[in-house]
Amino acid sequence: MNEKAAKEQLERLQKELSLAGGETDRQIRDLRLQVDRLRLETAALKAFLGAVYPSFTEQYPQILAETIQKVDPESD
């Protein structure tokens, strides 16, 4: 491969990497937005349950610990 062809190939690869990096950054931002939304929804649900069921605040740590043991978060 001559120097010119190698340089063109390198430039194409740099563009591809740049585009891939931009897409990865966009996906990370989208995931962070989804996580933030889930955090807000969880906080709202906990506030609601605590208001409707006053004992919820005391019971929540135990419920959470049991759920962590029983539920695989990566299964559907």
TORMI-77713 format. One line per 4 residues: their letters; for each residue x, y, z of C-alpha. Coordinates in steps of 0.5 Angstrom, whole numbers. Layout:
N
a) X/Y/Z ~ ...;
This chain:
76
mnek) 0/0/0 ~ 3/7/-2 ~ 3/13/3 ~ -3/16/0;
aake) -7/10/0 ~ -5/9/7 ~ -6/16/9 ~ -13/16/6;
qler) -15/10/10 ~ -12/13/16 ~ -17/19/15 ~ -23/14/14;
lqke) -22/10/20 ~ -21/17/24 ~ -28/19/21 ~ -31/12/23;
lsla) -28/13/30 ~ -31/20/31 ~ -38/18/29 ~ -38/11/33;
gget) -35/16/39 ~ -41/21/38 ~ -46/15/37 ~ -43/12/44;
drqi) -44/19/47 ~ -51/20/45 ~ -53/13/48 ~ -49/14/54;
rdlr) -53/21/55 ~ -60/17/53 ~ -58/12/58 ~ -57/17/64;
lqvd) -64/20/62 ~ -67/14/63 ~ -64/12/70 ~ -65/19/72;
rlrl) -73/18/70 ~ -73/12/74 ~ -70/15/80 ~ -75/20/80;
etaa) -81/15/79 ~ -78/11/85 ~ -77/17/89 ~ -85/19/88;
lkaf) -87/12/89 ~ -83/11/95 ~ -86/18/98 ~ -93/16/96;
lgav) -93/9/99 ~ -90/13/105 ~ -96/18/105 ~ -101/12/104;
ypsf) -98/7/109 ~ -94/10/114 ~ -91/3/116 ~ -88/3/109;
teqy) -82/7/111 ~ -80/2/117 ~ -81/-4/112 ~ -78/-1/106;
pqil) -71/-4/108 ~ -73/-11/109 ~ -77/-11/103 ~ -71/-8/99;
aeti) -67/-14/102 ~ -72/-19/100 ~ -73/-17/93 ~ -65/-16/92;
qkvd) -65/-24/94 ~ -71/-26/90 ~ -71/-22/84 ~ -65/-23/78;
pesd) -65/-15/75 ~ -63/-18/69 ~ -68/-23/67 ~ -75/-21/64;
